[in-house]
Amino acid sequence: MSIHKSLFKTILSLALITSAVTAVSCTKKSSQSSSRKNEVIVYTYDSFASEWGPASKLTELFKNRTGLTVTFVDCGDAVQAFNRAVLEKDNTIADIVLGLDNNLTDEARKSGLFTVYKPNGSENISDGSLLKELGEDWLFTPYDYSHFALIWNTGSTLPEPESLSDLTKDIYKKKIILMDPRTSTPGLGFAAWTVAVYGEKYSDYWKALKPNILTMAPGWSTGWGMFLAGEAPLVISYTTSPAYNVEIENDRRYKALLFTEGHVEQVECAALLKNAPNTKGAKQFLDFLISEEAQNTLPLTQWMYPVNKRVILPESYSIAAPVPSRTLLTDSAKTKLAVEEITKILSE
């Protein structure tokens, strides 16, 4: 999940960001009355639902297109949005969970909560590999993607790391901001990255890395905010992240580092809940989500690549969003087991 915001400079201490008028708390209770057919409820993560994220504009565009209201429910992070759906099971409030990614889809598939739907306009998805990352069965609809990367503050006096192994050097003690893989998709993505590179020796890597971790933030919003505040010169995010600073602030201090080992990719997706109260409206929303109209809002709100090939990217992407030459494959089952071991290592 990736959205960047200068507002963090004044509210960096918040773990969960106040939602926009288009979003509500994840404690929302929804009426199952006949009026529900005119509302689509989407469980999502904090930055997507925020006033500086895409939710507000998407709400307006979807209303104009369909006459339906979409309500984005801020559940903190995408992992928490999925967990909320799991807890509700057959008594779901939501129609869609938005923000799952390729590191979560195996677990999401096994949950049995979701149902297959191939949206209208799917032929415009730019890259077939995005679908492969999600299983190619249309249980999950991709809407954006990017590679995970360490973002470096070039104003730091420390040397620039060139690889994952460099991050374990003593000079980076307490200089790296990561996210908790149990609650954050970027945190989970970094864990998957280490497994992809180090295989069964990932635990040795994490033991070596541990002294250099300043914090394991609960979610991307908190971690990115700490980074912007200058609390550490390195943070896990996306190769597309510095495009925000170039586009909005004309600031080129932040650099996405391309490492020699290669990078893993995050493909974000939305999924239709099997017991959705408004299945018809939910399908309309998924059609809309991958439309050119909706996808045009993502580069400058999500700061990720849109999946629709018709979208023209802003110049800031060519300036500050490098594309890795090598994409590593991930194994979500191995990553899930690794998260347990990583959590144990960090708690010792």
Residue pairs with C-beta under 8 A, 6 or more apart in sequence:
1 45
1 47
1 48
1 77
1 78
1 99
1 185
1 186
1 220
1 268
2 47
2 146
2 186
2 220
2 237
2 238
2 240
2 241
2 302
2 303
2 304
3 47
3 48
3 50
3 52
3 53
3 54
3 221
3 301
3 302
3 303
4 224
4 241
4 244
4 245
4 248
4 303
5 47
5 50
5 52
6 248
6 249
7 52
8 221
8 224
8 225
8 228
8 229
9 228
9 229
11 17
11 225
12 222
12 225
12 226
12 228
12 229
14 221
14 222
14 225
15 76
15 217
15 218
15 219
15 221
15 222
16 46
16 74
16 76
16 219
16 221
17 46
17 47
17 50
17 74
17 221
18 50
19 25
19 46
19 49
19 50
19 51
19 72
19 74
20 49
20 50
20 51
20 53
20 55
20 56
21 51
21 56
22 49
22 55
22 56
22 59
22 70
22 71
22 72
23 44
23 49
23 50
23 55
23 71
23 72
23 73
23 74
24 71
24 72
24 73
24 74
25 73
25 74
26 43
26 73
26 74
26 75
26 76
26 80
26 81
26 84
28 41
28 71
28 73
28 93
29 93
30 36
30 39
30 41
30 93
30 277
32 277
36 277
36 278
37 278
37 280
37 281
38 67
38 68
38 69
38 281
39 68
39 69
39 70
39 71
39 278
39 281
40 62
40 68
40 69
40 70
40 71
40 95
40 96
40 278
40 281
40 282
40 284
40 285
41 70
41 71
41 73
41 93
41 94
41 95
41 96
41 277
41 278
42 70
42 71
42 72
42 73
42 94
42 95
42 96
42 97
42 98
42 270
42 285
43 73
43 75
43 81
43 82
43 84
43 85
43 94
43 96
43 97
43 98
43 99
44 55
44 72
44 73
44 74
44 75
44 78
44 81
44 97
44 98
44 99
45 74
45 75
45 76
45 77
45 78
45 80
45 81
45 99
45 185
45 219
46 74
46 75
46 76
46 77
46 219
46 221
47 53
47 220
47 221
48 54
48 55
48 72
48 98
48 99
48 302
49 55
49 72
49 73
49 74
50 74
52 301
53 301
53 302
54 297
54 298
54 301
54 302
55 72
57 297
57 301
58 70
58 288
58 289
58 294
58 297
59 69
59 70
59 72
61 288
61 293
61 294
61 297
62 68
62 70
62 285
62 288
62 294
63 69
63 70
65 288
65 293
66 281
66 284
66 288
68 281
68 284
68 285
70 285
72 98
73 81
73 93
73 94
75 81
75 84
76 183
76 218
76 219
77 99
77 183
77 184
77 185
77 218
77 219
77 220
78 98
78 99
78 100
78 101
78 104
78 185
78 268
79 104
79 182
79 183
79 184
79 185
79 188
80 183
81 97
81 98
81 99
81 100
82 97
82 100
82 104
82 107
82 108
82 111
84 94
85 92
85 94
85 97
85 111
85 113
85 273
86 111
86 113
88 94
89 113
90 275
91 275
92 113
92 273
92 275
92 276
92 277
93 277
94 273
94 276
95 272
95 273
95 276
95 277
95 278
95 279
95 281
95 282
95 285
96 270
96 271
96 272
96 273
96 276
96 282
96 285
96 286
97 108
97 113
97 114
97 270
97 271
97 273
98 143
98 269
98 270
98 271
98 289
99 185
99 268
99 270
100 108
100 140
100 268
100 269
100 270
100 271
101 185
101 188
101 189
101 266
101 267
101 268
101 269
102 133
102 134
102 265
102 266
102 267
102 269
102 330
102 332
103 185
103 188
103 189
103 192
103 266
103 330
103 332
103 335
104 185
104 188
104 332
105 134
105 135
105 139
105 140
105 269
105 332
106 332
106 333
106 336
107 332
107 336
108 114
108 139
108 140
108 271
109 135
109 139
112 274
113 271
113 273
113 274
113 275
114 139
114 140
114 271
114 272
114 273
114 274
115 139
115 272
115 273
115 274
116 137
116 138
116 139
117 138
117 141
117 272
117 283
117 286
118 138
119 141
119 283
119 286
119 287
119 289
119 290
120 287
121 287
121 290
121 291
121 308
122 138
122 141
122 290
124 290
124 292
124 308
124 309
124 310
125 131
125 142
125 290
125 307
125 308
125 309
126 307
126 308
126 309
127 307
130 142
130 145
130 267
130 307
131 142
133 142
133 265
133 267
134 140
134 142
134 267
134 269
139 271
140 269
140 270
140 271
141 269
141 270
141 271
141 286
141 289
141 290
142 267
142 268
142 269
142 290
142 307
143 268
143 269
143 270
143 289
143 290
143 295
143 298
143 306
143 307
144 267
144 268
144 298
144 302
144 304
144 305
144 306
144 307
145 265
145 266
145 267
145 268
145 304
145 305
145 307
146 238
146 239
146 240
146 265
146 266
146 304
146 305
146 321
147 238
147 239
147 263
147 264
147 265
147 266
147 323
147 324
147 327
148 186
148 189
148 190
148 193
148 236
148 237
148 238
148 239
148 263
148 264
148 265
148 266
149 236
149 237
149 238
149 239
149 241
149 256
149 257
149 258
149 259
149 263
149 324
150 161
150 167
150 176
150 234
150 235
150 236
150 237
150 256
150 257
150 259
151 227
151 234
151 235
151 236
151 237
151 241
151 242
151 254
151 255
151 256
151 257
152 160
152 161
152 233
152 234
152 254
152 255
152 256
152 257
153 227
153 230
153 233
153 234
153 253
153 254
154 160
154 252
154 253
154 254
154 255
155 233
155 253
156 233
158 171
158 172
158 175
158 233
159 171
160 255
160 257
161 167
161 169
161 172
161 234
161 257
161 259
162 257
162 259
162 260
163 259
163 260
163 261
164 193
164 194
164 197
164 205
164 259
164 261
165 205
165 261
166 172
167 176
167 209
167 212
167 234
168 205
168 208
168 209
168 212
169 212
170 211
172 212
172 234
173 211
173 212
174 211
174 212
174 213
174 214
174 232
175 212
175 214
175 232
175 233
175 234
176 209
176 212
176 213
176 214
176 232
176 234
176 235
176 236
177 213
177 214
177 215
177 217
177 223
177 226
177 227
177 231
177 232
177 234
177 235
177 236
178 187
178 190
178 213
178 215
178 216
178 217
178 223
178 235
178 236
179 186
179 187
179 190
179 216
179 217
179 218
179 219
179 220
179 222
179 223
179 236
180 187
180 216
180 217
180 218
180 219
181 187
181 188
181 190
181 191
181 339
181 342
181 343
182 188
182 339
182 343
183 218
183 219
184 217
184 218
184 219
184 220
184 223
185 220
185 266
185 268
186 220
186 223
186 236
186 237
186 238
186 266
187 216
187 217
187 236
188 335
188 339
189 236
189 264
189 266
190 236
191 335
191 338
191 339
191 342
192 264
192 330
192 331
192 332
192 335
192 338
193 263
193 264
193 328
193 330
194 202
194 205
194 206
194 338
195 202
195 330
195 331
195 334
195 335
195 338
196 262
196 264
196 328
196 329
196 330
196 331
197 205
197 261
197 262
197 328
198 204
198 205
202 338
202 341
202 342
203 338
203 341
203 342
203 345
206 341
206 342
206 345
206 346
207 345
210 345
210 346
213 346
214 226
214 231
214 232
215 223
215 226
216 346
217 223
217 226
220 237
223 235
223 236
223 237
224 235
224 237
224 241
226 232
226 235
227 234
227 235
227 237
237 256
238 256
238 266
238 303
238 304
239 256
239 258
239 263
239 321
239 322
239 323
239 324
240 256
240 303
240 304
240 305
240 317
240 321
241 254
241 256
241 303
242 252
242 254
242 255
242 256
242 320
242 321
243 299
243 303
243 314
243 316
243 317
243 319
243 320
243 321
244 303
244 316
245 251
245 252
245 253
245 254
245 320
246 252
246 316
246 319
246 320
247 300
247 314
247 316
252 319
252 320
254 320
255 320
256 320
256 321
256 322
258 322
258 324
258 325
261 328
262 324
262 325
262 326
262 327
262 328
263 324
263 326
263 327
263 328
264 327
264 328
264 329
264 330
265 327
268 304
270 285
270 286
270 289
272 279
272 282
272 283
272 286
273 282
276 282
288 294
290 307
290 308
291 308
292 308
292 310
292 311
295 306
295 307
295 308
295 310
295 311
296 306
296 311
298 304
298 306
298 311
299 305
299 306
299 311
299 313
299 314
299 317
300 314
305 313
305 317
